[in-house]
Amino acid sequence: MIKRLHKRPVLIVAAAIAILLALTSMWFISLNPIERASAVIKINQIIVYGAVSGPLYALLALGFTLIYGVAGVVNMTHGALFMLGAYMFFAFGPLGFFQLEILPALILAAIFVGIVGSIIYALTVHPIVEDELAVLVVTVGVALILQQLIIIGFNTAFKATYLAVPTITFAGLPLYVTFMGVKLASSSLLVCGVSVALFSLVLIFISKAKIGRAMRAVAQDREAAMLMGINTTRLYMLTMAISASLAATAGIFIASSTTGTAEPSMWLHPLVISFAVVILGGLGSLKGTIVGAFIVGYAENAVVILNPLGSSLAGAVALAIMVLVLLIRPRGIFGKRIEME
């Protein structure tokens, strides 16, 4: 049975869910009526908040999975591009340099960060792309440089680096909605829905578009793809641009729907989440990204809601999951890496 589970990732997920449900049921039965009522509220909160966090984390990790699956690059600037997206959204937005509406500001911020990502790849990653250790060191350095540039630039322009990110919403939407007895900001539901739509569009693009099929071909066999006439350098730059845009969009969505602020050190936690999600799901696996994102999202919310000190422990949840998976199943739930699956 253990050998069969090791070979079938779906069975691994199903077995884990069954064990979790059994333990939760035993715990729930042991409670008295008053404790049960409180437990129901907490369980509903975990279900709702986890369902909202999952798509956002999937969108965040998708860019990380994409550039790794196609180019084999472990991009440590991913978190910094997340941060840059939030800052550029402020810069283009109603309170920034250009004072644009929310939607144009979001689109321009994503495009700008996508261009920055492709430039970073061309100047710093491509010359050393065959050396994995050098790529790790250089991309960490670039991430720190981006952080310092943000501090210098926004301190000069706005005399502050902690800035309020506009809330993404539409006129006519209620401020809050209630689902399963849980009060939820409508803006959170909106960005969750848009995240699902964007993730779906990227999957369709990869499976149906000519460039998407070229990405899959390069991911599976670079030499054969080059013999077929695919310009891998341009494809890697385009992939990096898409990855950076996805990171920026996730940064905008998460910052606007959670903290409501952009600050220079905000790139570390999303980088850890990205690592945890892709390692948990399986490096290079798109379906693994979806599964891993929901597992991390539910785990973080469960710790925050069930533990009085959960808010201070939330940042360690993704790290703990990542270490646990590396110790037990280093290749992730979906086993051997199948690029761009």
N, C-alpha and C positions, 0 to 999 in steps of 0.2 A: 504493500500500500504506500509506504514512504517513497519507494522508488518511482511508483506511478505518479505520485504528487510532484516529485522532483521534475518529472518530464512534462507535466501538464499544468501550465500556469493558471488556467481557469479553475482547476481543482484546488490549487493552493488558495486562491482568493475565496472560493466557496467554503473551503474548510475553515479558513480564518473567520469568515463571517458567521458560520455555524457555531464555532466555539465562543465567539463574542456574544452572540445572541443567547446561548445557553448560560453563560456566566451572568449576563445581565438579568435573565429571567430568574435565576436562583437568588440573586441579590434583591430583586424587586419583591419576590415572594416573602423574603425574610423580614420585610419592613412592616411597621404598624400603619394603620390607615392615614394618620397625619403625615408620616414620613413618605408614604406612597404618593400623596397628593403633591408634595414638594418634589419628589423624584420625577413625576410625570411632567411637571413644568420644566425641569432641567433637561430631561430627555428630549422634549419638544424643541427646546432651545438648541440643543446639540444638532438635532436633525435639520432644523431650518438654517442655522448659521453655517453648518458644515456644507449644506447644499449650495449656499451662496458663495462660500469660500472656494469650493472645488473648481468651478469654471475659471475664476480669477487666477488661481494657482496654475491651472492647466495652460492658460494663455501665457502666463509668465514663463513657465518651463518650456513651452513649445519652441520659442526662439533658441533656447539653449540646446534642446534636442535636435533642432533643424541644422544648426551649424556643425554640431558634432556628427550627426548622421551623414551629412554630405561631405564635409571637409575634414572630419576627424579632429576638429579643433575644440579643445576644452577652453571656452572663452570666459576668462575671469573678469572681463570688463562688462559682463552681462548685467551685473547689479548696478554698475556705474551708469550704464545706458538707461536702466530703469529710473535711476535718480535724475538723469539728464532730461528724460521725458517729462517728469513732474515739473522740473524747473522751466523747461521751454513752454510747457502748457501755461504756466503762470506768466511767462514773458510775452507770449502771444495773446493771452487772455485779457479779460476786462480790466484787470488791475496792473497789467504789465506795460511793455513798451508800445505795443501796437493796438491794445484795447479792442481786440476782436471779440466776436461772439463765441460761445462755447464750442460749437461744432467746427468752425474754421480753425480755431486755435488748436483743437485736438488733432485735426488732420495735418496742419502745418507742423506741429510739434513732432508727430510721428514721422513725417517725411524728413524733417531736419535731422532727427536722430538716426534715421536710416542712412542718410548721406554721410553723417559722421561715422557710423559703423563701417560703411564700405571704405572710407578713407583710412580708418584705423587698420582694417584688414590689409589694404594695399601697402601701407607704409611700414607697419610693424609686424604683422603676422605672416604675410605671404613669403617674405624673404627667408623665414625660418620655419615654415609650416611643417617640414619633415622632422623637426626636432621638438618632441612633445614637451620636454622639460623647459626648453628655451621659450616656447609659446606660453607656458604657465607663468614663468617669471616675467616676461615682457607684458603680458596682459594684466597681471597684477599691478605692475608699474604704471601702465596706461590708466588703470582704474583710479589709482591714487592721484595721478596728474589731473584727471578729469575732476576729481573732488576738489583739488586745490584751485583749479581754474574757476569752478563754480563759486567757491568762497571769495576769491579775489574779484570776479566779475560782478556778482550780485551785491557784495559789500560796497563796491564802488558805485553801482547804479542805484541801489535801494537802501544802502546803509544797514542791511540785514541779510542774513542767510536763512533764517526761519521764516518762511513765507506761507501765506494762506492760499491753498489751491482751491479754485472755484468748484462748487458742487455741480456735477453733471445731472441735469434734470430738464424737463420740458414744462412749459406753461400748461396748467390744467391738471397736472399730476398732484395727488395728495402728498403731503409731507411724509406720512407714514401709512403703512398697511398692516393688517393683522392676519397672520396665518398660523393655524394650529395653536392659537392663543399667544403667539409670539409677535411682539411689535417690531416692525422692521422698516427702516427708511426706504421710501420708494426709489431713491437714487441708487441704493444698493441693489435692488432688484433690476433696475434699468441696466447698470453696468454688468451685472451677472448675465442678463439676456444678450447683451451686445457681445460679451466675451464668448458665449456659446456660438453665436452667429459667426464671429471672426474665426474661431477655431474650426468650425465646419467649412468655412470658405477656404481656409488654408489646406484642409484635407482634400477638398474638391480640386483645388488648384494643383496639388501635388499628384493626384491620381489622374486628372483629365487634361490639364494644360500641357502644351509641348515642353515648356521650360520645366514644369513640375516633373514630367517623365524623364527629362534630362537629368534632373537632380537625383532621381531614384537610380538612374543608370550609373551615374558617377559614384553614388554611395555604394552600390553593389560591386562595381568593377571599374575602377578608374582607368586602367590601361585600355580596356575594351571600349570604354566610352570615348577616350581620346582618339582611338583608331576609327571610330564612327564619325569623327569630325567635331566633337563637342569641345568648345573652348573652356577648359576647366577653370582657368584663372578668372575669366569673366563670370562664370557660373558661381564660383566661390564668393566673389565680391557681391553679386546679386543676392546670394543666400545670406551673407552677412548683413546686407542692407535690410532684408526682410526680417531677419532675426532681431536686429536692433530696433526696428519699427515695432515689432511685437513686444519687446521689452519695454519700450517707451510707452506704448498703449497700456500695458499692464501697470506700469508705474503711475500713469495718470488715473486709471480706474481705481487702483488700490488706495492711492493717496487721497483722492477726492471722496471716496466712500468710507474710509476708516478714520485716519488721523486728521484729514483736512489740511495738512501742512506738508511742505517740502523742506527737508533739512539735509545737510551735507553727508551725514553718516547713515542715511536711510538705505544705502545700497547693500549693506552687509547682510541683513536678514533675508531680503529676496534672493541674494546669491546662494545662501545656505538652503533656502527653500527649493530653488531650482536644482541644486545638487541632489537634495534628498528625493525630490520627485523623480528625476531621471534615473537615479541609482535604484530606487525602489521599483520603478516600473520596468527598468531595463534600458541600458544605454542605447540610444538610437531608435527606440521603439515608440511610435506615435501613440498606439493604443495603451502602451505602458505609461505614457505621460498622463493620460486621462485617469487611469486607475490610481497611479501614484499621487496625483493632485488631490483626488477626493480622500484618499487615506490620510494624507498629511493635513488637509483641511479639517477633517473630522477629528483627528487626534489633537490638533491644537485647540479646537473649540471645546473638546471634552475636558482637557486639562484646565482651561480657563474657567469653565462653568462648574466643574465638580470640585476643584481645589481652591480653598480660600486664597492661597498664594499663587494661583494659576497664572495671573497676568505677568508675574515675574519669571515664571517657568516656561511661558509660551515660546520664548525664543530658543530654548534648549530642546524643544520637542522634535523639530526637524533634524537637528544634529543627532539626537538619540536614535531616531528612526534610521538615519543614514548609517550610523555606526553599527546598529543591530543588523541591518540588511547586509552590510559588507562582511560581517562576521559569519552570518548564517548562509546567505546566498549572494555572493559577490556580483553575480551577473544579473541580479534583479528578478522580479517575479516572472518575467517573460523569458528567462533563461538566456541562451546564447544570443548575442546581438544580431538582429536582422535589420540592416540599415533601412530606415525610412518605411518600416512596415506599419 
